[in-house]
Amino acid sequence: YTTATANRRVRVMTLCLPCVANAHQVYSALDVDAIASSIAKHACQSLLDGRPVHDSREAVVGHLLQAMRSYRAAYYQGQSPLNSHGLALPTTLEVLPLYVLALLKSAMLTQERVRPDHRAALLCAARALPACALLKMFHPRLYDLTPLAEQEQEQKQQEMEKLPMLPLTETALQEGHVYLLESTHMLGVYGHGTCSPSLVNTLFGVGSI
């Protein structure tokens, strides 16, 4: 590159990268959130560049299929590649198909009618968001708030940060519990079944939700 004083310089960057003995060590260290975020950002950029929604959707599915083919080629030769979930994916990537499905159903990539300005706003936001916030944009986080009712007021904030994330399935819901649904732009409170007024008052200081 050229400095401000018109002197030519060569920038040398030295990287120390860990090496592995087999492919299993690589797959065991994969970050599925980072991979899903990268796929989503590529899809958003292609739409902003003017590609049709259908082509971007096909590219997203293609990324998933390529990951499955690569894993199959690295691990299975003439054997059944199915794991406990029936997919040819390592444990670290088992939720990747779920992320891809959620992305395809989101307002960013859905083929249903979405206002152009709304889709464009989502695409521009997704391109700039970090991985943790981008994933919640199309795959919200679900937490059970009921255990917080047993904590003192000053302890609730600390316990809130330790709440486990629940899968977005009906089987994860329990009768009478209160849940928090967190996405990038929204927080929702959901009471499953008949919630106890005392529980609601303990959590939120109101009689009902």
Residue pairs with C-beta under 8 A, 6 or more apart in sequence:
1 8
1 9
1 11
2 8
2 9
3 9
20 26
23 74
23 75
24 75
27 71
27 74
27 90
27 92
27 93
28 90
28 91
28 92
29 92
30 90
30 92
30 93
31 92
32 92
32 93
32 95
32 96
32 99
33 131
33 132
33 135
34 131
35 67
35 93
35 96
36 96
36 99
36 100
36 103
36 131
36 135
37 130
37 131
37 134
37 135
39 60
39 63
39 64
39 99
39 100
39 103
40 60
40 103
40 108
40 126
40 134
40 135
40 138
41 126
41 127
41 134
42 59
42 63
43 56
43 57
43 59
43 60
43 103
43 108
43 109
44 108
44 123
44 126
44 127
45 127
46 55
46 56
46 59
47 53
47 56
47 108
47 109
47 119
47 123
48 120
48 123
48 124
48 127
53 109
53 110
53 111
54 111
56 109
57 104
57 109
57 111
60 100
60 103
60 104
60 109
61 100
61 104
63 100
64 96
64 97
64 100
67 89
67 93
67 96
68 87
68 88
68 89
71 81
71 88
71 89
71 90
71 93
72 81
72 88
75 81
76 88
81 88
82 88
83 89
83 91
83 94
85 94
87 94
87 97
89 96
89 97
98 139
99 135
99 138
99 139
102 138
102 139
103 109
103 138
103 139
104 110
105 138
106 122
106 137
106 138
107 114
107 118
107 119
107 122
108 119
108 122
108 123
108 126
108 137
108 138
122 137
125 137
125 184
126 134
126 137
129 137
129 184
133 184
134 184
136 182
136 183
136 184
137 183
137 184
137 185
139 168
140 168
140 181
140 182
140 183
141 165
141 181
141 182
141 183
142 165
142 166
142 167
142 168
142 172
142 179
142 180
142 181
142 182
143 163
143 164
143 165
143 166
143 179
143 180
143 182
144 163
144 164
144 166
144 174
144 177
144 178
144 179
145 163
145 177
145 178
145 179
145 180
145 189
145 203
146 174
146 176
146 177
146 178
146 199
147 159
147 163
148 156
148 159
148 160
148 163
148 203
149 199
149 202
149 203
151 159
166 172
166 179
173 179
173 192
174 192
175 192
175 193
175 194
176 192
176 193
176 194
176 195
176 196
176 199
177 191
177 192
177 193
177 195
178 189
178 190
178 191
178 192
178 195
178 199
178 200
178 203
178 209
179 189
179 190
179 191
179 192
180 187
180 188
180 189
180 190
181 187
181 188
181 189
181 190
182 188
189 204
189 209
191 200
191 209
195 209
197 207
197 208
200 206
200 207
200 208
200 209
201 207
